[in-house]
Amino acid sequence: MMGVGAVSKDVKTMMLTGVAGLVAGACSMAIGEFVSVYSQYDIELRVPLLGAAFVKSYKLRLGVLLAVVTLALLLFGDLAAILGKAPRVKSTLRVLIGGWMAMAITFGLTKLVDHVGV
């Protein structure tokens, strides 16, 4: 709006530009979030499910699951860093640690809910 305001004093043009920018920004954020969520969903559904599907022991299954997800987080974190031209180690570790934190929080809260009996 500031750019349009610099070259046009017409209020209708400024308002139209503002609304168009608002809609474009909202759509961009919504589509970005949609793609991000469904990419993560696809990864979660394929990598751990296959990694732990054939393991009968509970503790071993959790270990296999953690190993498979860790590998996937490392691979996809590195790929994202390469495609985004970001520092590979820092970016990959951020994805790995964030994934581990999400898994730990999910596991802990689910155990708590199960223990409390909610």
N, CA, C and O atoms as CSV, one atom per row, in Angstrom:
chain,resi,resn,atom,element,x,y,z
A,1,MET,N,N,0.822,-1.181,0.000
A,1,MET,CA,C,0.000,0.000,0.000
A,1,MET,C,C,0.871,1.251,0.000
A,1,MET,O,O,0.512,2.266,-0.597
A,2,MET,N,N,2.000,1.176,0.662
A,2,MET,CA,C,2.876,2.356,0.690
A,2,MET,C,C,3.405,2.665,-0.710
A,2,MET,O,O,3.528,3.829,-1.090
A,3,GLY,N,N,3.715,1.622,-1.471
A,3,GLY,CA,C,4.198,1.833,-2.836
A,3,GLY,C,C,3.143,2.473,-3.704
A,3,GLY,O,O,3.433,3.389,-4.473
A,4,VAL,N,N,1.903,1.989,-3.584
A,4,VAL,CA,C,0.808,2.573,-4.359
A,4,VAL,C,C,0.548,3.992,-3.876
A,4,VAL,O,O,0.306,4.889,-4.684
A,5,GLY,N,N,0.596,4.202,-2.558
A,5,GLY,CA,C,0.378,5.539,-1.994
A,5,GLY,C,C,1.421,6.542,-2.453
A,5,GLY,O,O,1.162,7.745,-2.493
A,6,ALA,N,N,2.595,6.046,-2.797
A,6,ALA,CA,C,3.651,6.943,-3.260
A,6,ALA,C,C,3.386,7.475,-4.654
A,6,ALA,O,O,3.881,8.544,-5.012
A,7,VAL,N,N,2.608,6.742,-5.454
A,7,VAL,CA,C,2.379,7.169,-6.827
A,7,VAL,C,C,0.922,7.508,-7.134
A,7,VAL,O,O,0.619,8.037,-8.204
A,8,SER,N,N,0.016,7.204,-6.194
A,8,SER,CA,C,-1.404,7.477,-6.438
A,8,SER,C,C,-2.066,7.976,-5.164
A,8,SER,O,O,-1.875,7.410,-4.087
A,9,LYS,N,N,-2.854,9.053,-5.301
A,9,LYS,CA,C,-3.574,9.598,-4.152
A,9,LYS,C,C,-4.987,9.041,-4.057
A,9,LYS,O,O,-5.714,9.361,-3.116
A,10,ASP,N,N,-5.381,8.219,-5.008
A,10,ASP,CA,C,-6.730,7.671,-5.071
A,10,ASP,C,C,-6.942,6.649,-3.947
A,10,ASP,O,O,-6.218,5.657,-3.864
A,11,VAL,N,N,-7.922,6.891,-3.093
A,11,VAL,CA,C,-8.193,6.014,-1.962
A,11,VAL,C,C,-8.707,4.641,-2.414
A,11,VAL,O,O,-8.403,3.624,-1.791
A,12,LYS,N,N,-9.480,4.619,-3.490
A,12,LYS,CA,C,-10.017,3.350,-3.997
A,12,LYS,C,C,-8.883,2.429,-4.445
A,12,LYS,O,O,-8.917,1.229,-4.171
A,13,THR,N,N,-7.896,2.971,-5.121
A,13,THR,CA,C,-6.752,2.180,-5.577
A,13,THR,C,C,-5.962,1.644,-4.383
A,13,THR,O,O,-5.541,0.487,-4.376
A,14,MET,N,N,-5.766,2.488,-3.384
A,14,MET,CA,C,-5.044,2.058,-2.191
A,14,MET,C,C,-5.793,0.948,-1.459
A,14,MET,O,O,-5.188,-0.036,-1.033
A,15,MET,N,N,-7.098,1.104,-1.313
A,15,MET,CA,C,-7.901,0.092,-0.611
A,15,MET,C,C,-7.903,-1.226,-1.392
A,15,MET,O,O,-7.772,-2.299,-0.802
A,16,LEU,N,N,-8.052,-1.143,-2.700
A,16,LEU,CA,C,-8.040,-2.344,-3.533
A,16,LEU,C,C,-6.688,-3.052,-3.439
A,16,LEU,O,O,-6.630,-4.278,-3.347
A,17,THR,N,N,-5.621,-2.288,-3.464
A,17,THR,CA,C,-4.287,-2.861,-3.332
A,17,THR,C,C,-4.116,-3.512,-1.962
A,17,THR,O,O,-3.543,-4.597,-1.864
A,18,GLY,N,N,-4.600,-2.875,-0.918
A,18,GLY,CA,C,-4.508,-3.423,0.434
A,18,GLY,C,C,-5.268,-4.731,0.579
A,18,GLY,O,O,-4.759,-5.692,1.155
A,19,VAL,N,N,-6.482,-4.765,0.058
A,19,VAL,CA,C,-7.285,-5.991,0.124
A,19,VAL,C,C,-6.633,-7.107,-0.694
A,19,VAL,O,O,-6.582,-8.255,-0.253
A,20,ALA,N,N,-6.138,-6.771,-1.874
A,20,ALA,CA,C,-5.468,-7.766,-2.717
A,20,ALA,C,C,-4.226,-8.318,-2.009
A,20,ALA,O,O,-3.974,-9.522,-2.055
A,21,GLY,N,N,-3.467,-7.465,-1.370
A,21,GLY,CA,C,-2.288,-7.903,-0.623
A,21,GLY,C,C,-2.661,-8.778,0.564
A,21,GLY,O,O,-1.986,-9.766,0.854
A,22,LEU,N,N,-3.734,-8.412,1.245
A,22,LEU,CA,C,-4.209,-9.197,2.389
A,22,LEU,C,C,-4.632,-10.593,1.936
A,22,LEU,O,O,-4.240,-11.587,2.549
A,23,VAL,N,N,-5.421,-10.676,0.877
A,23,VAL,CA,C,-5.885,-11.972,0.359
A,23,VAL,C,C,-4.707,-12.795,-0.159
A,23,VAL,O,O,-4.622,-13.994,0.108
A,24,ALA,N,N,-3.810,-12.164,-0.890
A,24,ALA,CA,C,-2.650,-12.887,-1.427
A,24,ALA,C,C,-1.777,-13.427,-0.302
A,24,ALA,O,O,-1.316,-14.567,-0.366
A,25,GLY,N,N,-1.550,-12.627,0.712
A,25,GLY,CA,C,-0.737,-13.076,1.848
A,25,GLY,C,C,-1.395,-14.224,2.599
A,25,GLY,O,O,-0.729,-15.191,2.969
A,26,ALA,N,N,-2.705,-14.119,2.825
A,26,ALA,CA,C,-3.425,-15.185,3.524
A,26,ALA,C,C,-3.409,-16.480,2.712
A,26,ALA,O,O,-3.208,-17.558,3.270
A,27,CYS,N,N,-3.619,-16.378,1.410
A,27,CYS,CA,C,-3.600,-17.568,0.550
A,27,CYS,C,C,-2.208,-18.194,0.521
A,27,CYS,O,O,-2.072,-19.416,0.571
A,28,SER,N,N,-1.193,-17.366,0.443
A,28,SER,CA,C,0.175,-17.870,0.423
A,28,SER,C,C,0.496,-18.629,1.706
A,28,SER,O,O,1.080,-19.711,1.660
A,29,MET,N,N,0.117,-18.066,2.843
A,29,MET,CA,C,0.366,-18.729,4.117
A,29,MET,C,C,-0.443,-20.016,4.242
A,29,MET,O,O,0.071,-21.028,4.720
A,30,ALA,N,N,-1.696,-19.985,3.818
A,30,ALA,CA,C,-2.549,-21.165,3.922
A,30,ALA,C,C,-2.038,-22.296,3.035
A,30,ALA,O,O,-1.995,-23.449,3.465
A,31,ILE,N,N,-1.657,-21.982,1.823
A,31,ILE,CA,C,-1.159,-23.017,0.913
A,31,ILE,C,C,0.180,-23.559,1.403
A,31,ILE,O,O,0.429,-24.763,1.332
A,32,GLY,N,N,1.025,-22.690,1.891
A,32,GLY,CA,C,2.303,-23.139,2.443
A,32,GLY,C,C,2.113,-24.073,3.624
A,32,GLY,O,O,2.798,-25.090,3.730
A,33,GLU,N,N,1.199,-23.738,4.503
A,33,GLU,CA,C,0.918,-24.582,5.662
A,33,GLU,C,C,0.309,-25.911,5.228
A,33,GLU,O,O,0.662,-26.959,5.768
A,34,PHE,N,N,-0.598,-25.876,4.262
A,34,PHE,CA,C,-1.229,-27.091,3.748
A,34,PHE,C,C,-0.174,-28.047,3.192
A,34,PHE,O,O,-0.179,-29.236,3.512
A,35,VAL,N,N,0.718,-27.533,2.371
A,35,VAL,CA,C,1.767,-28.362,1.781
A,35,VAL,C,C,2.685,-28.907,2.875
A,35,VAL,O,O,3.059,-30.079,2.844
A,36,SER,N,N,3.042,-28.070,3.828
A,36,SER,CA,C,3.917,-28.492,4.911
A,36,SER,C,C,3.295,-29.604,5.749
A,36,SER,O,O,3.943,-30.609,6.041
A,37,VAL,N,N,2.037,-29.417,6.132
A,37,VAL,CA,C,1.358,-30.400,6.973
A,37,VAL,C,C,1.203,-31.727,6.245
A,37,VAL,O,O,1.465,-32.780,6.827
A,38,TYR,N,N,0.788,-31.696,5.001
A,38,TYR,CA,C,0.592,-32.947,4.278
A,38,TYR,C,C,1.907,-33.629,3.917
A,38,TYR,O,O,1.945,-34.856,3.827
A,39,SER,N,N,2.978,-32.882,3.710
A,39,SER,CA,C,4.293,-33.487,3.489
A,39,SER,C,C,4.729,-34.222,4.748
A,39,SER,O,O,5.207,-35.354,4.684
A,40,GLN,N,N,4.561,-33.573,5.885
A,40,GLN,CA,C,4.911,-34.200,7.163
A,40,GLN,C,C,4.038,-35.419,7.417
A,40,GLN,O,O,4.534,-36.445,7.882
A,41,TYR,N,N,2.761,-35.327,7.124
A,41,TYR,CA,C,1.828,-36.448,7.312
A,41,TYR,C,C,2.254,-37.646,6.461
A,41,TYR,O,O,2.252,-38.780,6.940
A,42,ASP,N,N,2.616,-37.398,5.206
A,42,ASP,CA,C,3.061,-38.476,4.326
A,42,ASP,C,C,4.309,-39.153,4.867
A,42,ASP,O,O,4.428,-40.378,4.836
A,43,ILE,N,N,5.231,-38.352,5.359
A,43,ILE,CA,C,6.474,-38.894,5.911
A,43,ILE,C,C,6.177,-39.734,7.150
A,43,ILE,O,O,6.694,-40.842,7.291
A,44,GLU,N,N,5.348,-39.209,8.043
A,44,GLU,CA,C,5.030,-39.925,9.273
A,44,GLU,C,C,4.272,-41.215,8.996
A,44,GLU,O,O,4.471,-42.212,9.689
A,45,LEU,N,N,3.430,-41.203,8.015
A,45,LEU,CA,C,2.602,-42.364,7.725
A,45,LEU,C,C,3.414,-43.483,7.086
A,45,LEU,O,O,3.173,-44.653,7.382
A,46,ARG,N,N,4.433,-43.138,6.160
A,46,ARG,CA,C,5.154,-44.155,5.415
A,46,ARG,C,C,6.288,-44.757,6.202
A,46,ARG,O,O,6.395,-45.974,6.353
A,47,VAL,N,N,7.350,-43.652,6.830
A,47,VAL,CA,C,8.658,-44.095,7.343
A,47,VAL,C,C,8.541,-44.944,8.580
A,47,VAL,O,O,9.092,-46.044,8.604
A,48,PRO,N,N,7.792,-44.455,9.701
A,48,PRO,CA,C,7.735,-45.245,10.935
A,48,PRO,C,C,6.837,-46.475,10.808
A,48,PRO,O,O,7.135,-47.512,11.401
A,49,LEU,N,N,5.734,-46.378,10.040
A,49,LEU,CA,C,4.792,-47.494,9.927
A,49,LEU,C,C,5.490,-48.716,9.353
A,49,LEU,O,O,5.350,-49.818,9.882
A,50,LEU,N,N,6.238,-48.528,8.281
A,50,LEU,CA,C,6.956,-49.650,7.684
A,50,LEU,C,C,8.108,-50.115,8.565
A,50,LEU,O,O,8.422,-51.304,8.614
A,51,GLY,N,N,8.735,-49.173,9.258
A,51,GLY,CA,C,9.883,-49.515,10.101
A,51,GLY,C,C,9.515,-50.361,11.307
A,51,GLY,O,O,10.338,-51.151,11.770
A,52,ALA,N,N,8.324,-50.222,11.821
A,52,ALA,CA,C,7.933,-50.931,13.042
A,52,ALA,C,C,6.822,-51.947,12.818
A,52,ALA,O,O,6.345,-52.560,13.773
A,53,ALA,N,N,6.411,-52.131,11.587
A,53,ALA,CA,C,5.255,-52.989,11.313
A,53,ALA,C,C,5.487,-54.449,11.664
A,53,ALA,O,O,4.544,-55.145,12.040
A,54,PHE,N,N,6.710,-54.925,11.553
A,54,PHE,CA,C,6.964,-56.355,11.704
A,54,PHE,C,C,7.699,-56.704,12.997
A,54,PHE,O,O,8.159,-57.835,13.156
A,55,VAL,N,N,7.816,-55.758,13.914
A,55,VAL,CA,C,8.529,-56.004,15.167
A,55,VAL,C,C,7.503,-56.262,16.262
A,55,VAL,O,O,6.637,-55.426,16.521
A,56,LYS,N,N,7.605,-57.428,16.907
A,56,LYS,CA,C,6.604,-57.816,17.910
A,56,LYS,C,C,6.910,-57.243,19.291
A,56,LYS,O,O,5.982,-56.885,20.016
A,57,SER,N,N,8.164,-57.149,19.671
A,57,SER,CA,C,8.541,-56.663,20.994
A,57,SER,C,C,8.287,-55.153,21.094
A,57,SER,O,O,8.707,-54.383,20.230
A,58,TYR,N,N,7.597,-54.748,22.156
A,58,TYR,CA,C,7.231,-53.337,22.358
A,58,TYR,C,C,8.456,-52.438,22.391
A,58,TYR,O,O,8.529,-51.452,21.657
A,59,LYS,N,N,9.423,-52.777,23.247
A,59,LYS,CA,C,10.606,-51.918,23.401
A,59,LYS,C,C,11.440,-51.893,22.118
A,59,LYS,O,O,11.948,-50.843,21.724
A,60,LEU,N,N,11.578,-53.040,21.478
A,60,LEU,CA,C,12.327,-53.088,20.224
A,60,LEU,C,C,11.604,-52.293,19.140
A,60,LEU,O,O,12.241,-51.610,18.339
A,61,ARG,N,N,10.269,-52.383,19.116
A,61,ARG,CA,C,9.472,-51.630,18.138
A,61,ARG,C,C,9.686,-50.131,18.325
A,61,ARG,O,O,9.838,-49.397,17.349
A,62,LEU,N,N,9.696,-49.676,19.582
A,62,LEU,CA,C,9.945,-48.256,19.838
A,62,LEU,C,C,11.352,-47.856,19.400
A,62,LEU,O,O,11.556,-46.765,18.866
A,63,GLY,N,N,12.324,-48.747,19.628
A,63,GLY,CA,C,13.694,-48.476,19.196
A,63,GLY,C,C,13.816,-48.398,17.680
A,63,GLY,O,O,14.476,-47.506,17.145
A,64,VAL,N,N,13.176,-49.337,16.994
A,64,VAL,CA,C,13.179,-49.323,15.529
A,64,VAL,C,C,12.497,-48.067,15.019
A,64,VAL,O,O,12.983,-47.415,14.095
A,65,LEU,N,N,11.378,-47.735,15.624
A,65,LEU,CA,C,10.639,-46.536,15.241
A,65,LEU,C,C,11.512,-45.291,15.401
A,65,LEU,O,O,11.577,-44.454,14.501
A,66,LEU,N,N,12.171,-45.176,16.532
A,66,LEU,CA,C,13.041,-44.027,16.777
A,66,LEU,C,C,14.183,-43.981,15.766
A,66,LEU,O,O,14.524,-42.911,15.263
A,67,ALA,N,N,14.776,-45.143,15.465
A,67,ALA,CA,C,15.879,-45.186,14.506
A,67,ALA,C,C,15.418,-44.797,13.099
A,67,ALA,O,O,16.081,-44.018,12.414
A,68,VAL,N,N,14.289,-45.338,12.681
A,68,VAL,CA,C,13.786,-45.040,11.326
A,68,VAL,C,C,13.413,-43.565,11.204
A,68,VAL,O,O,13.739,-42.916,10.210
A,69,VAL,N,N,12.726,-43.041,12.220
A,69,VAL,CA,C,12.328,-41.629,12.176
A,69,VAL,C,C,13.555,-40.729,12.241
A,69,VAL,O,O,13.603,-39.702,11.563
A,70,THR,N,N,14.545,-41.098,13.043
A,70,THR,CA,C,15.777,-40.310,13.114
A,70,THR,C,C,16.455,-40.253,11.752
A,70,THR,O,O,16.901,-39.191,11.318
A,71,LEU,N,N,16.529,-41.393,11.084
A,71,LEU,CA,C,17.119,-41.423,9.745
A,71,LEU,C,C,16.326,-40.540,8.782
A,71,LEU,O,O,16.907,-39.777,8.011
A,72,ALA,N,N,14.998,-40.646,8.829
A,72,ALA,CA,C,14.159,-39.826,7.949
A,72,ALA,C,C,14.323,-38.339,8.250
A,72,ALA,O,O,14.410,-37.527,7.329
A,73,LEU,N,N,14.366,-37.981,9.518
A,73,LEU,CA,C,14.550,-36.577,9.885
A,73,LEU,C,C,15.900,-36.056,9.380
A,73,LEU,O,O,15.996,-34.935,8.879
A,74,LEU,N,N,16.931,-36.878,9.517
A,74,LEU,CA,C,18.247,-36.475,9.022
A,74,LEU,C,C,18.247,-36.295,7.503
A,74,LEU,O,O,18.770,-35.308,6.986
A,75,LEU,N,N,17.658,-37.251,6.802
A,75,LEU,CA,C,17.633,-37.170,5.340
A,75,LEU,C,C,16.813,-35.989,4.841
A,75,LEU,O,O,17.257,-35.236,3.975
A,76,PHE,N,N,15.613,-35.833,5.393
A,76,PHE,CA,C,14.766,-34.739,4.927
A,76,PHE,C,C,15.261,-33.384,5.419
A,76,PHE,O,O,15.093,-32.381,4.726
A,77,GLY,N,N,15.862,-33.339,6.593
A,77,GLY,CA,C,16.460,-32.095,7.070
A,77,GLY,C,C,17.611,-31.662,6.192
A,77,GLY,O,O,17.760,-30.481,5.880
A,78,ASP,N,N,18.432,-32.634,5.790
A,78,ASP,CA,C,19.560,-32.330,4.905
A,78,ASP,C,C,19.075,-31.911,3.525
A,78,ASP,O,O,19.595,-30.962,2.940
A,79,LEU,N,N,18.079,-32.618,3.007
A,79,LEU,CA,C,17.531,-32.266,1.695
A,79,LEU,C,C,16.943,-30.855,1.711
A,79,LEU,O,O,17.147,-30.081,0.776
A,80,ALA,N,N,16.217,-30.527,2.775
A,80,ALA,CA,C,15.646,-29.179,2.890
A,80,ALA,C,C,16.745,-28.128,2.951
A,80,ALA,O,O,16.617,-27.056,2.359
A,81,ALA,N,N,17.821,-28.431,3.662
A,81,ALA,CA,C,18.936,-27.480,3.753
A,81,ALA,C,C,19.594,-27.290,2.389
A,81,ALA,O,O,19.942,-26.171,2.010
A,82,ILE,N,N,19.762,-28.388,1.656
A,82,ILE,CA,C,20.378,-28.294,0.329
A,82,ILE,C,C,19.490,-27.476,-0.606
A,82,ILE,O,O,19.964,-26.565,-1.284
A,83,LEU,N,N,18.201,-27.809,-0.636
A,83,LEU,CA,C,17.287,-27.089,-1.529
A,83,LEU,C,C,17.134,-25.625,-1.137
A,83,LEU,O,O,16.976,-24.763,-2.001
A,84,GLY,N,N,17.180,-25.345,0.159
A,84,GLY,CA,C,17.045,-23.974,0.641
A,84,GLY,C,C,18.356,-23.220,0.713
A,84,GLY,O,O,18.396,-22.053,1.102
A,85,LYS,N,N,19.438,-23.904,0.331
A,85,LYS,CA,C,20.782,-23.295,0.368
A,85,LYS,C,C,21.099,-22.731,1.756
A,85,LYS,O,O,21.644,-21.636,1.892
A,86,ALA,N,N,20.740,-23.516,2.785
A,86,ALA,CA,C,20.984,-23.137,4.176
A,86,ALA,C,C,22.171,-23.943,4.707
A,86,ALA,O,O,22.562,-24.937,4.094
A,87,PRO,N,N,22.742,-23.532,5.826
A,87,PRO,CA,C,23.831,-24.328,6.424
A,87,PRO,C,C,23.324,-25.739,6.737
A,87,PRO,O,O,22.366,-25.904,7.492
A,88,ARG,N,N,23.964,-26.745,6.159
A,88,ARG,CA,C,23.430,-28.115,6.219
A,88,ARG,C,C,23.413,-28.677,7.632
A,88,ARG,O,O,22.396,-29.225,8.057
A,89,VAL,N,N,24.500,-28.558,8.363
A,89,VAL,CA,C,24.557,-29.173,9.695
A,89,VAL,C,C,23.559,-28.507,10.629
A,89,VAL,O,O,22.791,-29.185,11.310
A,90,LYS,N,N,23.571,-27.199,10.662
A,90,LYS,CA,C,22.671,-26.464,11.550
A,90,LYS,C,C,21.207,-26.748,11.209
A,90,LYS,O,O,20.403,-27.006,12.105
A,91,SER,N,N,20.865,-26.703,9.953
A,91,SER,CA,C,19.482,-26.930,9.536
A,91,SER,C,C,19.041,-28.361,9.786
A,91,SER,O,O,17.927,-28.599,10.252
A,92,THR,N,N,19.912,-29.315,9.480
A,92,THR,CA,C,19.587,-30.725,9.684
A,92,THR,C,C,19.405,-31.022,11.169
A,92,THR,O,O,18.476,-31.733,11.551
A,93,LEU,N,N,20.274,-30.487,11.994
A,93,LEU,CA,C,20.140,-30.701,13.438
A,93,LEU,C,C,18.871,-30.058,13.988
A,93,LEU,O,O,18.241,-30.598,14.897
A,94,ARG,N,N,18.500,-28.915,13.440
A,94,ARG,CA,C,17.262,-28.259,13.876
A,94,ARG,C,C,16.056,-29.154,13.593
A,94,ARG,O,O,15.178,-29.306,14.442
A,95,VAL,N,N,16.016,-29.744,12.397
A,95,VAL,CA,C,14.919,-30.646,12.047
A,95,VAL,C,C,14.950,-31.888,12.932
A,95,VAL,O,O,13.907,-32.335,13.409
A,96,LEU,N,N,16.136,-32.447,13.154
A,96,LEU,CA,C,16.278,-33.651,13.968
A,96,LEU,C,C,15.839,-33.399,15.414
A,96,LEU,O,O,15.038,-34.156,15.962
A,97,ILE,N,N,16.357,-32.352,16.018
A,97,ILE,CA,C,16.029,-32.065,17.416
A,97,ILE,C,C,14.564,-31.675,17.562
A,97,ILE,O,O,13.910,-32.072,18.526
A,98,GLY,N,N,14.047,-30.907,16.621
A,98,GLY,CA,C,12.629,-30.565,16.654
A,98,GLY,C,C,11.746,-31.807,16.537
A,98,GLY,O,O,10.734,-31.922,17.228
A,99,GLY,N,N,12.129,-32.727,15.668
A,99,GLY,CA,C,11.380,-33.976,15.525
A,99,GLY,C,C,11.437,-34.817,16.785
A,99,GLY,O,O,10.426,-35.368,17.220
A,100,TRP,N,N,12.628,-34.914,17.371
A,100,TRP,CA,C,12.769,-35.661,18.627
A,100,TRP,C,C,11.919,-35.040,19.730
A,100,TRP,O,O,11.269,-35.749,20.497
A,101,MET,N,N,11.929,-33.697,19.803
A,101,MET,CA,C,11.127,-33.025,20.832
A,101,MET,C,C,9.638,-33.292,20.622
A,101,MET,O,O,8.909,-33.558,21.578
A,102,ALA,N,N,9.195,-33.221,19.382
A,102,ALA,CA,C,7.788,-33.477,19.086
A,102,ALA,C,C,7.409,-34.906,19.461
A,102,ALA,O,O,6.342,-35.138,20.030
A,103,MET,N,N,8.281,-35.864,19.142
A,103,MET,CA,C,7.999,-37.254,19.496
A,103,MET,C,C,7.976,-37.448,21.012
A,103,MET,O,O,7.102,-38.138,21.536
A,104,ALA,N,N,8.927,-36.843,21.712
A,104,ALA,CA,C,8.997,-36.994,23.169
A,104,ALA,C,C,7.775,-36.382,23.846
A,104,ALA,O,O,7.208,-36.974,24.764
A,105,ILE,N,N,7.375,-35.210,23.399
A,105,ILE,CA,C,6.195,-34.555,23.980
A,105,ILE,C,C,4.940,-35.376,23.699
A,105,ILE,O,O,4.113,-35.579,24.588
A,106,THR,N,N,4.803,-35.844,22.467
A,106,THR,CA,C,3.640,-36.657,22.114
A,106,THR,C,C,3.606,-37.943,22.924
A,106,THR,O,O,2.558,-38.322,23.445
A,107,PHE,N,N,4.749,-38.616,23.032
A,107,PHE,CA,C,4.830,-39.864,23.787
A,107,PHE,C,C,4.500,-39.618,25.264
A,107,PHE,O,O,3.708,-40.344,25.865
A,108,GLY,N,N,5.121,-38.585,25.832
A,108,GLY,CA,C,4.902,-38.286,27.256
A,108,GLY,C,C,3.470,-37.902,27.568
A,108,GLY,O,O,2.894,-38.393,28.539
A,109,LEU,N,N,2.888,-37.029,26.759
A,109,LEU,CA,C,1.500,-36.612,27.012
A,109,LEU,C,C,0.526,-37.765,26.819
A,109,LEU,O,O,-0.450,-37.880,27.561
A,110,THR,N,N,0.777,-38.616,25.838
A,110,THR,CA,C,-0.099,-39.760,25.620
A,110,THR,C,C,0.004,-40.739,26.780
A,110,THR,O,O,-1.009,-41.270,27.234
A,111,LYS,N,N,1.211,-40.980,27.260
A,111,LYS,CA,C,1.396,-41.838,28.448
A,111,LYS,C,C,0.683,-41.250,29.645
A,111,LYS,O,O,0.044,-41.979,30.403
A,112,LEU,N,N,0.782,-39.935,29.830
A,112,LEU,CA,C,0.124,-39.270,30.947
A,112,LEU,C,C,-1.389,-39.422,30.870
A,112,LEU,O,O,-2.040,-39.752,31.862
A,113,VAL,N,N,-1.937,-39.181,29.699
A,113,VAL,CA,C,-3.390,-39.319,29.505
A,113,VAL,C,C,-3.810,-40.768,29.772
A,113,VAL,O,O,-4.835,-41.011,30.409
A,114,ASP,N,N,-3.030,-41.715,29.293
A,114,ASP,CA,C,-3.355,-43.130,29.522
A,114,ASP,C,C,-3.263,-43.471,31.004
A,114,ASP,O,O,-4.092,-44.220,31.522
A,115,HIS,N,N,-2.268,-42.931,31.682
A,115,HIS,CA,C,-2.074,-43.201,33.115
A,115,HIS,C,C,-3.211,-42.611,33.946
A,115,HIS,O,O,-3.705,-43.246,34.878
A,116,VAL,N,N,-3.617,-41.397,33.602
A,116,VAL,CA,C,-4.683,-40.717,34.343
A,116,VAL,C,C,-6.028,-41.355,34.019
A,116,VAL,O,O,-6.942,-41.361,34.844
A,117,GLY,N,N,-6.133,-41.886,32.819
A,117,GLY,CA,C,-7.370,-42.544,32.422
A,117,GLY,C,C,-8.396,-41.615,31.834
A,117,GLY,O,O,-9.597,-41.859,31.950
A,118,VAL,N,N,-7.944,-40.555,31.207
A,118,VAL,CA,C,-8.869,-39.599,30.597
A,118,VAL,C,C,-9.373,-40.149,29.293
A,118,VAL,O,O,-10.167,-39.498,28.614
